[in-house]
Amino acid sequence: MTSLFAKNAFADRVVLITGASSGIGEGTAQAFAAHGATVMISGRDAGRGARVRDAICASGALAKLSLGDVTNASYCDALVAETVREFGHLDILFNNAGVVFNGTVDQTSDDAWRHLIDTNLSGSFFMARAAVRQMKAQGKGGCIVNMGSECALIAYESLAAYSASKAAIAMLTKVMAIDHARDGIRVNAVCPGDVDTPMTEIAWQQLNLSREEILRRLGSHIPIGRIGKPLDVANAVMFLASEAASFITGSILPVDGGTTAR
């Protein structure tokens, strides 16, 4: 895929990405690094996180790995502090960490509900709060991109808890954008459709489908005719974080091959 960005487009930027050890987070970390950014990657899997960090460093970019759980507010505060300690400042947060669970409300246990809300919503809130405080202290603004979902925009069967968490992210994004516009902090959200990542495959496997059947079904219902790739979302995140989007805040951007346009 041809890049829309110069190789040094983010050369002076420090980017913090949660859930960066696989899937969209990994792809976005690699994309920012390929365009000059310094990247702090956060995740819970030491092996996968180290692989992502090492690949970025091998490409000539600078990356550090922090292991922790965004459901812990203290970890989120410490992660921002660690980023600033290592790199001097924080310019961009991509709030990407998340989990998915298939189930109607009567099929969703208390534990599943709490885990999903704690990760997708509370984790994003804790990270955004820590980032906003740091960006305001720096006095030069910043950019936050939250991970939403097409499930925040249209209803799907058996995704009650997940959809609720992502709809909340959409409104959190809008309110934060208004609250912090005068601080020079822009806040937007991307809402991917189905993207070929481990999390998407896990979600569909909960329905006892093979990978081949998953891809066939997805290709048949997405207007563009294919499942998304991590780079499709990474490009949208980088655009929203770039100067090209300097007049864009509070946007909820579908990246879904046309699915929510139906």
KALINNOR-V830396 format. One record per residue. RES is the residue in one letter. OMEGA is omega in radians with two decimals (* if undefined). BURIAL is b if it has 9 or more other ideal C-beta (glycine too) atoms within 8 Angstrom, else e. Layout:
<<RES | OMEGA | BURIAL> <RES | OMEGA | BURIAL>>
//
This chain:
<<M | -3.14 | e> <T | -3.14 | e> <S | 3.07 | e> <L | -3.01 | e> <F | 3.03 | b> <A | -3.10 | e> <K | -3.13 | e> <N | -3.04 | e> <A | -3.11 | b> <F | -3.02 | b> <A | -3.11 | e> <D | -3.03 | e> <R | 2.99 | b> <V | -3.04 | b> <V | 3.07 | b> <L | -3.09 | b> <I | 3.06 | b> <T | -3.10 | b> <G | -2.97 | b> <A | -3.08 | b> <S | 3.08 | b> <S | 2.98 | b> <G | -3.08 | b> <I | 3.13 | b> <G | 3.09 | b> <E | -3.12 | b> <G | -3.14 | b> <T | 3.07 | b> <A | 3.13 | b> <Q | -3.12 | b> <A | 3.09 | b> <F | -3.13 | b> <A | 3.13 | b> <A | 3.14 | b> <H | 2.92 | b> <G | -3.07 | b> <A | 2.88 | b> <T | -2.95 | b> <V | 2.92 | b> <M | -3.13 | b> <I | -3.13 | b> <S | 3.10 | b> <G | -3.11 | b> <R | -3.08 | e> <D | -3.06 | e> <A | -3.09 | e> <G | -3.13 | e> <R | 3.12 | b> <G | 3.12 | b> <A | 3.12 | b> <R | 3.13 | b> <V | 3.13 | b> <R | -3.08 | b> <D | 3.12 | e> <A | 3.12 | b> <I | 3.14 | b> <C | 3.11 | b> <A | 3.12 | e> <S | 3.13 | b> <G | 3.12 | e> <A | -3.13 | b> <L | 3.12 | b> <A | 3.03 | b> <K | -3.13 | b> <L | 3.00 | b> <S | 3.13 | b> <L | 3.13 | e> <G | -3.03 | b> <D | -3.09 | e> <V | 3.05 | b> <T | 3.12 | e> <N | -3.09 | b> <A | -3.14 | e> <S | 3.09 | e> <Y | -3.13 | b> <C | 3.07 | b> <D | -3.11 | b> <A | -3.14 | b> <L | 3.08 | b> <V | 3.13 | b> <A | 3.12 | e> <E | 3.12 | b> <T | -3.14 | b> <V | 3.11 | b> <R | -3.11 | e> <E | -2.93 | e> <F | 3.02 | b> <G | -3.12 | e> <H | 3.08 | e> <L | -3.10 | b> <D | -2.99 | b> <I | 2.99 | b> <L | 2.96 | b> <F | -3.08 | b> <N | -2.93 | b> <N | -3.04 | b> <A | 3.14 | b> <G | 3.09 | b> <V | -3.14 | e> <V | 3.08 | b> <F | 3.06 | b> <N | 3.08 | b> <G | 2.98 | b> <T | -3.08 | e> <V | -3.11 | e> <D | 3.08 | e> <Q | -3.05 | e> <T | -3.13 | b> <S | 3.07 | e> <D | -3.11 | e> <D | 3.13 | e> <A | 3.11 | b> <W | -3.09 | b> <R | -3.13 | e> <H | -3.11 | b> <L | 3.13 | b> <I | 3.13 | b> <D | -3.09 | b> <T | -3.00 | b> <N | -3.04 | b> <L | -3.10 | b> <S | 3.11 | b> <G | 3.11 | b> <S | 3.10 | b> <F | -3.12 | b> <F | -3.13 | b> <M | 3.14 | b> <A | 3.14 | b> <R | 3.14 | b> <A | -3.13 | b> <A | 3.13 | b> <V | 3.13 | b> <R | 3.13 | b> <Q | -3.12 | b> <M | 3.09 | b> <K | 3.13 | b> <A | 3.12 | e> <Q | 3.09 | b> <G | 3.13 | e> <K | 3.08 | e> <G | -3.13 | e> <G | -3.08 | b> <C | 3.05 | b> <I | 3.03 | b> <V | 3.12 | b> <N | 3.09 | b> <M | 3.03 | b> <G | 3.13 | b> <S | 2.99 | b> <E | 3.11 | b> <C | 3.00 | b> <A | -3.00 | b> <L | 3.11 | b> <I | -3.06 | e> <A | 3.00 | e> <Y | 3.07 | e> <E | 2.97 | e> <S | 3.07 | e> <L | -3.02 | b> <A | -3.07 | b> <A | -3.14 | b> <Y | -3.12 | b> <S | 3.10 | b> <A | -3.12 | b> <S | -3.09 | b> <K | 3.03 | b> <A | 3.08 | b> <A | 3.09 | b> <I | 3.14 | b> <A | -3.14 | b> <M | 3.05 | e> <L | 3.13 | b> <T | -3.10 | b> <K | -3.12 | b> <V | 3.09 | e> <M | -3.14 | b> <A | 3.12 | b> <I | -3.08 | e> <D | -2.95 | e> <H | 3.11 | b> <A | -3.12 | b> <R | 3.03 | e> <D | -3.10 | b> <G | -3.13 | b> <I | 3.09 | b> <R | -3.11 | b> <V | 3.13 | b> <N | 3.10 | b> <A | 2.95 | b> <V | -3.13 | b> <C | -3.12 | b> <P | 2.89 | b> <G | -3.14 | b> <D | -3.13 | b> <V | -3.08 | b> <D | -3.13 | b> <T | 3.07 | b> <P | -3.10 | e> <M | 3.10 | b> <T | -3.13 | b> <E | 3.10 | b> <I | -3.12 | b> <A | -3.12 | b> <W | 3.11 | b> <Q | 3.05 | b> <Q | 3.09 | e> <L | 3.08 | e> <N | 3.09 | e> <L | 3.07 | e> <S | 3.10 | e> <R | -3.13 | e> <E | 3.13 | e> <E | 3.09 | e> <I | -3.09 | b> <L | 3.14 | b> <R | -3.12 | e> <R | -3.13 | b> <L | 3.13 | b> <G | -3.11 | b> <S | -3.07 | e> <H | 3.10 | e> <I | -3.05 | b> <P | -3.14 | e> <I | 3.02 | e> <G | 3.10 | e> <R | 3.02 | e> <I | 3.13 | b> <G | 3.06 | b> <K | 3.10 | e> <P | -3.12 | b> <L | 3.06 | b> <D | 3.14 | b> <V | 3.13 | b> <A | 3.13 | b> <N | 3.11 | b> <A | 3.12 | b> <V | -3.14 | b> <M | 3.08 | b> <F | -3.11 | b> <L | 3.14 | b> <A | -3.04 | b> <S | 3.09 | b> <E | 3.09 | e> <A | -3.13 | e> <A | -3.02 | b> <S | 3.12 | e> <F | -3.11 | e> <I | 3.01 | e> <T | -3.09 | b> <G | -3.12 | e> <S | 3.07 | e> <I | -2.93 | b> <L | 3.03 | b> <P | 3.03 | b> <V | -2.83 | b> <D | 3.13 | b> <G | 3.10 | b> <G | -3.03 | b> <T | -3.07 | b> <T | 3.09 | b> <A | -3.09 | e> <R | * | e>>
//
